[in-house]
Amino acid sequence: MLLSKFKIGFALIFGLIFTLSGFAQTRTFSDPEVEFTFEIPDDRWKIVGKSPYVNLVFNTAREGELEIRKITAPASKPISEVIRDEEQKLQFMPGYVAGKEENFSGILRGAIFNFEFVRAGRNMSGRFYFLRADDTVYVLRFTGYSDSLRSLRVQTDIIARTFQLKK
């Protein structure tokens, strides 16, 4: 009886260790053609393009897509104005509904802008991270099915928190 409890306990601890180590595995995105790096928290994120913008998808583009863009904006221009400029372009998407703006800090500081829209009859969401580096704002544009993007929020935050300029 004591031996079987020990075996069960050992199996649970062993399984927990392997499960946690699986969550901790990340890989670093770095390319000589771009001036930034970031951590990719899951192997299901695939790089699908690097020109002119870096693009990644999570399984399929509908489940989750990341496009990284670079905007020139003077450091004196508030990030909220940069977001408003980008929002002007989003307003023409079918079913567009603006969401809330949140402050964000990782290696680079900035803000997050959330919104919803409709594509091919499906509810979609956008979560854009605006990260400032002096006179440049990097926009990490995550889009996908609303339910998928909600479940990827921890991963999108990890990518944005680890986003940094190469030294």
N, C-alpha and C positions, 0 to 999 in steps of 0.2 A: 504494500500500500504506500509506504513512504517512498519507495523507489519510483512508483508510477507518478506520484505527485512531483518528484524531482524531475522526471523526464518531461512532464507537461510544462513545468515552470521553465526548464531549460529551453524547450522548444519555443515557448512564448517569447522569452528574452532574445533568443537567436533570431526569430522572425522579426521582432521589433527592430533589432539592430540593422538587419538587411533592408527593412522598409524605410527607416530613417536615412540610411546611406543612399538609397535610391532617390530620395527627395533632395538630398544635398548635392547631387551631381549637377554641375553646370559646365558650360564651355564658354570660352571667351570669343566674341566676334572681334576680329581685327583684320584689316586689309590695308595693304600699302597705298591704295588709291583714295582712302578716306582718312580724315584726321581725328577719328573718334574710335572708341572701343566700348563694349558693354558685355554683360554676362547674359547668356541664353540659358534659361533655367530648365528647359525640357527639350529632349531630342526630337520632339514632334514639330518644333519650329525649324523650318527649312528655308535657306537662303535661295530666293528665286531671281534676284536681280541686284546688280550693283551700279547700273548706269541708266539714267543719270542719278537715280536715287537708290538707296539701299532698301530692298524689299524682302520681307520674310513672310511666310504663311504658316499658320498652325493647322496641320493636316491639309485643309483646303482653304482657299481665300475666303470662303463664306463663313467658316468657323472662326477664323481670326487672321487678320492681315496687319502687317506693320510696314509703314512707309516712312522713311526718315527724310525730312526736308530741312533745308537751311535757309533762314531769312535774315537779311541784313536790316538791323534796326538799331538806331543809336541807343547807347546805354541809358540815356536820359528819358527815352520813351518807355512809359510804364508797360508792363507785360499785359495788362488788361486791354490796352489799346492795340497791341499786336494781336491779341485774341479777337477783338472786335473786327479788325481788318480781315482776318481769316474767316470769321463767321459770316461776313458779307458774301463770301463765295459759297458757303454751305446752305444759305437760305433757299437756294433754288432746287435743292434735292427734294424729290417727292416725299411728302409726309414729314418734312423737317420739323422737329420740335427741339428748341434749345433747352439744355439742362443747366445744371449749376456749375459754377467755376469754383475751384478749390486751390488753395495754396499747396505747393509741393516742394519738398526738399530732399535731395539726394546728394550726390557729389556736386551736381549743378542744381541751383535753385530755380524755381519758376512757378508754374500753375498748370492745373488740369482743367480742360473744358470737356464736358460730357454733352452728348446730344443723341437724338433718335431720328431715324428716317425709315423709309420703306424702299425695298428693292425687290422686284419680281414678286410682289405680294407678301413678302416676309418682313417682319419687324427686325430692323437692324439698329445697331448702336455704334457710336463713335466715342472714343476716349482719346483726346489729343493732349499730350504732355508738351508744354512750352518751356524749354530749358534755356536759360540765358547764360551766355559766355561773352562778356563785354558787349561789343557791337553786333553780335550774332545771336540769333535765337534758333535753336534746333527744335523742330517740331516732330515728335514721335506720334505718328497718326495711326492709331489702332482702330480697326473697324471689324465688324463681324455680326453674326446673328446675335440678337440681344441676349438670349440665354447663354450662348457660348462665351460672349465677351464678359458677361458677369462672372462666369466661373473661371475666367482667365485673369481676373483682376490682380491676384497675388503675383502672377507671372509678369503682367504688364508693369506693375510697380517695381519688381526686381530689375527688369530691363531698364526702366527709367532711372531708378536709384543708382545703378552701376554705370550709367552712361557718363563717359568722361572724354576729355580731349587727350590725345596722345601727348606725352611729354617730350 
